[in-house]
Amino acid sequence: MVRPATGCGDQTTVTTTPSSASTTREPRTDAAPPARPRRVGPIARVVLAFALPWLLLETGLRVTGWQPPDLRPRVALFPRFPALYEPHRELGWVLKPRLDWQGTEVAVPFRTDADGQRVGGDAASGGATLAVDAIGDSSTFGFGVPGNETYPAVLERTLRDATGDPSLRVRNLGVPGYTSYEARILAERGGPRAPVTLVMVGFNDHFPATRTRFTSLWVRRAAYACFRSRACALLFDRATRTDPNAPPPPPRIAKSYVPDVAPDEYRQQLVHTVRALRAGGSEPILLVYPSIAMTDGLREQIADYWKQPLDQVDANLAAHTVYQQLTRDVATSEGVRVVDLPPVFDAAGNVRLHLDWVHPNAAGQALIADTVLASVREALAASRTRSTSNAEEP
């Protein structure tokens, strides 16, 4: 706006006042960004599209009382789950309790006690004073060996004779197929513990696998969670149902050698096993697996029986010494007793001490019991000393 100013004479002063309408404003930099369109509606519709039918199916199955069959064996290692086993979420399988098995799956008849542990001789419990636990696979279980000739049974008799205590008990916790994973799970479980625990694993750890033990564990956990839902169990049943009378499918063959438990995993699982046993008050003793009983034509026999390419057979055989050394390394790093069985077996004639290429026969089982005896008695004496010291402390 231009205004004439008052003045004298012919001089005029002109004053210019800026108008508010023509003022230029700087844009605000703190203005909020435009709101994004909300997508809750479409997401909610997608969730409801899946959840509502699922809930209706779940409710209908429960109202009608539908019960799924036992689906647990379908996520186990075996194409046909042997009747001597009970499926288990963490361990995969355990021996059935109170079993009087007359089949040929483990080459000899055997019996189990109320806890599903193999027993030897006529005694169902083996004694009242728990002295030693023996964790392991089929070699500890005693594949092809009568119950009273397994190394835990022989060790039990030897300890009783040496101490004059007929109540001492050695529990056989060996189960065919177990690896260091199952050893660690057994070590971490609650319940009664022996003052001393023998651990002998490693063979199944390096055995060729199409699905590793780690994967199998998490597949079982996911499947068992699924089984809690009737709807999920129904879908699982439909997806995995097979003709029970059909012949078993051919074994899957891996494209290359993959151990069931990789070397680093084996070391880790064995370390956790040792530490869990000690935390539970049991002194571990690691047993180094005996050597493979190499005979003429063994490679071809293994390849034919397990339907494995020879390169995988060779890799498996070569891995045995690697896992033996890993066991020694863990014993050294953790400061635990170790019983090195390979040189003992080799000196005594390794092949004659085996039922086949991996399982010790009765003579081999007796040699294991005799070899571990000194370490077991030493560990038991140390355990008694610790117990006495703890009892005397105020």
Beta strands, then each sheet from edge to edge (+ up, - down):
strand 1: 2-4
strand 2: 14-16
strand 3: 85-88
strand 4: 92-95
strand 5: 100-101
strand 6: 110-112
strand 7: 118-119
strand 8: 129-136
strand 9: 168-172
strand 10: 196-200
strand 11: 283-288
strand 12: 337-340
sheet 1: 1+ 2-
sheet 2: 3+ 4-
sheet 3: 5+ 6- 7+
sheet 4: 9+ 8+ 10+ 11+ 12+
end
